[in-house]
Amino acid sequence: MAPVLAVGWMALNPSDNIWPHLIATTLPRYFANTVVLALGTGVLAACIGTGAAWLVTMFDFPGRRALGWLLMLPLAVPAYIGAYALADFLDYSGPVQTALREAAGWQSARDYWFPEIRSIEAAILVLAAALYPYVYLLARTAWAEQSASAYEVARALGTGGWGLFRRVGLPLARPAIVAGAAIAMMESVADYGVVSYFGVQTLNTGIFTTWLEGQNAGGAAQIALVILAIVVVLSLLERVSRRRARYHQSARQPRPVTRQRLRGWRGWLATLACALPFAMGFVLPVAVIGHYALSYPQGWFGPGLLRALVHTLTLGGAAAVATVALALFMVYGVRLSGLRLPRLLLPVTTIGYAAPGAVLAVGILVPLAALDHRIADALERLTGTDPGLILTGTGFAIVAAYVVRFFALGQGALDAAFTRVPPSLPMAARSLGRNAGGVLRDLYVPLMRGSVASALLLVFVDCSKELPATLLLRPFNYETLATRVHEKASLEDLGNTAPAALLVMAVGLVAVALLARANLGPARR
């Protein structure tokens, strides 16, 4: 809670109050663009993810089995890499417009019209292509876990086609669809790489402008407070939308849905409908970045790439170990205590996952820098030498932000793992003389080894892709793979961007494979 509370304190007690200036000038534009971006991304991601999940679950068509897991792969591609690829592919000098000019004999952009690539519409398209798997995964799982009885009864009563989806399928999966769309909207609010590259001024870019260019931490905190308010509103809307609805499954083992075979052009149309989002979210970025990686092999030997890789491995590894260790300690402690207050506090520790990285950076850096200066002054008085900035001058602040941001991943994975251990086993261990620490070391950890490893990997992968918090908290001349990708792409140097981008995507693919194995297993029938 400390970073969130720090943001609130700095916003309400700024050293230089620019709130009236923000309201009169840039804040309305930042706010409007952020709302349009979030709503557009949420609606488009919900449409794509819901449609693909319905087709894969309810119908059989060419390529369905492969597309069932291929549709998950865009999660491995950070949205900012998708933005670089789309802009390079569709810009004036890209292959699409170049081919159009050669085919039609046009000489310049004045001879024809082409949609503006660096725009809010393109940002919505890129973010939806990267985030629709959240809706797809949740909706597909929801439909796969439902019995076929409801659909059979509806068909017997004369409902078919669109009516079956609208009157039976959509209501059954509504909580999952709304939850996935809310995640996509919160991720779009938290995005910085896509909007900054496309020149869209949002609240997140406003934090960077106000803090780094305007040198006003209080103003940045005030903008961050607006972002937190939007995230809270989105979370509340998701809960209110299903306030009175109740969703239950049959107590019996659900009978799987019998897929309808789509023949002829209908089957190929379904294949195309599922292949398009996969192509947009995964094939296009990988193809463009892979082309540059092959065309400019010297980029693999560029100065700073190895150092950025080492920094990414070091920071991500340290954050993953710290996050999972703290989550293990907290979840086990809450289960041991049996008290109500710890159980109420445990969900609060996951609030960082809803807060954008830029907001956490504001809430961490300013108070941490004040503490750092106090420590440095105290050490200088004791030793007579200035030790420099110990906390903010190293990667410590970045690791702290990662732990706060992704603690929910470790806590959720380990909490679920603890519940799968039969209570009789720890009771038997205690009766044989093991204390609480011995039970954790000798019983729980060996039984949960797979879940602990998965939690470590998932946290590490998200750390390797995190951009805004790393940009704001890194020391001078300190690069990770994500910041290197951003800086090289901002300079339109995609040749040196490609190696770091491919490494980030390769790490992401491992996480997607874990998610597919854990969540799509019951839906592979």
Buried (B, 14 or more C-beta within 10 A) or exposed (E): EBBBEBBBBBBEEBEEBBBEBBEEEBBEEBBEBBBBBBBBBBBBBBBBBBBBBBBBBBBBBBBBEEBBBBBBBBBBBBBBBBBBBBBBBBBEEBEEBEEEBEEEEEEEEEEEEEEEBBEBBBBBBBBBBBBBBBBBBBBBBBBBBBBEEBBEEBBEEEBEEEBBBEEBBBEBBBBBBBBBBBBBBBBBBBBBBBBBBBEBBBBBBBBBBBBEEBEBBBBBBBBBBBBBEBBEEBBEEBEEBEEEEEEEEEEEEBEBBEBBEBEEEEBBEBBEBBBBBBBBBBBBBBEBBBBBBEEBEEBBEBEBBEBBBEBBBBBBBBBBBBBBBBBBEBBBBBBEEEEEEBEEEBEEBBBBBBBBBBBBBBBBBBBBBEEBEEBBEEBEEEEEEEBEBEBBBBBBBBBBBBBBBBBBBBBBBBBEBBEEEEEEEBEEBBEEEBEEEEBBEEBBBEBBEEBBEBBBBBBBBBBBBBBBBBBBBBEEEBBBBBBBBBBBBEEEBBBBBBBBBBBBBEBBBBBBBBBBEEBBEEBEE
